[in-house]
Amino acid sequence: MTSVDKPTPGQAAASADQKAVTQAALFDAFGGIRGTLETMLPGLLFVMIYTVNKDVKMSAIAAGAVAVLLVIVRLLRRDTVKHAFSGVFGVAVGVAFALFTGTAKGFYLPGMIYGAGLGVAFTLSALVGFPLLGVVLGPVFKENLSWRTRNPGRKKAYTKASLAWGIIFLAKYAILFPLYWWGDATQLGWLLVALKLPPMVLAVYFTWVFLAKAPPPIDVFAEMEAEEEAERARKAAAAGAERHER
């Protein structure tokens, strides 16, 4: 690399800042380590109890109870509950399916359908040029949908990241659904627990790589505030000029 190609200290610092901001935003958007572990715990408890006693009802009720407990703990600590509420909703649907069908596989089916649907949605959104990840993360980065028309570099990054999410999710459920149809419920449960974290970590990692190399987001909120401030200054100047004429 020649001296011309080497980034200046300012450019290197800006790149490091961009990576740090991207990492922090992704942790906030996807719940971080704690949020991920909280989504794993109810399913882990379900499969542990079911492995021991094969009691679907007890396993389902225990999973639902711990999901509710996690939300209560967050409320008492005044932590953000958006990820906890989404988790408890998913567990509640799984519990309802398990109790209705009387099978352990019923607990897993709603989440599997939802995950496979997400894989399809991410993939299709990338292929049609409206990447779903940009819609999800745009507000987190305070850029909303400005990346679509004003920041082609970030649109490209969101497209790549959405495609990565789609491929990872589809690969995951291509493994799980055959086991759901023909395999043992206990084996399915443990495999679901084992595959809960690694695909998510891999997808988030690819997202970080693509976005960290992309141009910085356009802060549309700051732009709106600047426009409002300029409008207030214009009106104040006009009012002052009118008073002066009088």
N, C-alpha and C positions, 0 to 999 in steps of 0.2 A: 504493500500500500504506500503510495506516495504521500508527501506532506500535504498535498492538495486534498487528498481523500480523507485525511484524518479529521475527525470532528474537533471543533474548538472546545475549550473548557465549558463555555456557555452552552454549546449544543449538547455536550455530554450531560451536563447538569439538567438541562431541559428534558432530555430523554429519560434520565433517571426519575425525574419528577413525574413524567407521564406514566412510566411503569408503576410507580408507587400509587398514583391516583387511580389507575386502572385496577390495580390489585385491591385497593380499599373499596372501590365501587363494586367489584365482583363479589367480594366477601359480604357486603351489605345486601346485594341483590339476591344472593343465593343462601343467605343465612349463616355463612361461616361454618366453622367446625362444630360449634354447639348446636346450631340449627339442624345440621345434617345428622348428628348423633341423636337428636331428639326425634327425628323422623324414623330412625332405625330402631329405636328402643321398643315401640309397641309391637312391631313385626317380630323382633327378636324374642320378646316375651311370649308372643302367641306360639311360635314354633317350639320354644323350649317347653312350655306347658303341654302342648299337644304331643311332643315327642315322648314325654313321660307317661301321660295318662290317656291319650287319644280322646280327650273330652273337648269337643268343638265348642260347646257352650261356655265352659269355664275359660278356655283359652281366649275366646272372643271377648268375653266380659272383662277379663284381666287386661287385654290389650286396649280396650276402650277406656277403662278406668285410668290406666297410666297415661294415656294421651290427654285425658281431661286434667289429670294431676299436673302434667307439664305446663299446660296453659295457666292453671291456677298459680303455680309457682312464679311464672313470668308476670302475671298480673300483680301478685304480692310484691314482687321486686321492682315493679313498674318498668319492666323491660319491654321492648317491642314484641308484639304478639302476632304479627302478620304471618310469620312462618309457622308458628305454633298452631294458629287457627286453621291454616290450610292443611297442616298435618292431621289435626284432630278430625277435620271433615273427611279426609281420605280414610282414616281409620274407622270412622263411624259408618261409612258406606261399606267398607269391608266387613265390619261386624254385622251389619244388617244382612249382607249377602250370606255370610257364614251361618247365621241363625236361621235364615229363610231356607237355605238349601240343606242345612244340616251336615255340610261337608267342609273340611278344612280348606279345600281348594277354592271354595266360594269366598273365603276371606281374601285370597290373593287375586281373584279374577278382576275386580274393578281397577285395581292399581295397574295390573298388566295391560288392560285395555287402554287405560289413560296413557301409560308410558309409550305403548306402541303408536297410539294416536299422535302423541307429541313428536315421535320420530318421523311420522309421515308429514306432519305439519311443518316441522323444521326443514325437512328436505324439499318439499314443494315450494315453501316460501322462498328458499334460496334459488331454486330453479326459475321461478317467475320474476325474480329481481326485487322482491319485497321481503327481505330476510326478517323472520320473526324475532330473532335476537335483537335486532335494532329497535323494534317496537318495544320490547321488554326493557332494554337497557337505556334507550334514549332519554327517558325522564331521569334515570339515575345519574347520567352524565350531564344533565341539564341542557341537552341538545334537542330533545323531543324528536321530531322527524326531519330536522334540518339536514341530516346526513344524506337524505334521499336525493336532494337537488343541489345542495350547496357544498357537499363534502364527499366527493366521489371516492376518495381514499378510504374513508370510514365505511362507506357503503360496501366497498369491496371486502373490507375486513369483516363486517357483519355477515356478508354472504358466505364467506369461507367458514366463519365460526358456526353459522346456522347449519351449514352442510355437514360440518364435523359433528354437531349435536345429533343431527338426523341419522347419520351413518352409525354413530355409536349406539343410539337408542334402538335402532332397527336391528343391529347385530345382537344386542343384549336380548331382545325379545324373540329373535330367531332361535336363540338357545333355549329360552324359557318355555315358549308355547308348546313345543313337542313334549316336554316333560309334563306340562300341565295336562295334555291330552292322554298321554300314555304312561306317565311315570307315577311315582309314589308321592303322596301329599307331603310327607315329612321331608323327603329329598328335595322336593320343589321349594319348600319353605326355607331350608338351610341354604339352598343355592340362591334364592332371592336375597337373603341376608348377606351372603358373600358377594353378590353382584350389586349391592345397593350403593356402596361408596366408590369402588374403583372406576366405573364408567363415568360417574359424576365428576370425580376429580380430573379424569382425563379430558372430559368435555370443557370444564372450566379452565384447565391448563391451556388447551388449544385457543380458547377465547382470549385468554390473557396474552398469549403469544401474538395473535393476529392484531388485537387492539393496541397492544403496547407499541407495535411497529407502525400503526396507522397515524395519520395526522391527528392533532388534538381536536376534541369536540368543539363545536361552536356553541358557546353559552348563550342560548336564546333568551334565557331569563335576564341575564345581565344586559343584553341588547334592549330588551323591553324596558328595563329600569332606566337605561341611559336615554332612550327615546322619551320616556315620561319626564325625566329630569330636564331634557332639552325643551320639551313642550312647556313645562312649567316656567323655565327661564324665559322662553319666547313670550309667553303671556305676561310675565312680570315686566319684561322690557317694554312690551306694547302698552301696558297699563301706565308705566312710568312716562313713556313718551306722550301719552294722551293727557296725563296730568300736567306735564310741562307745557303743552300747547295751550292749555286753559290758563 
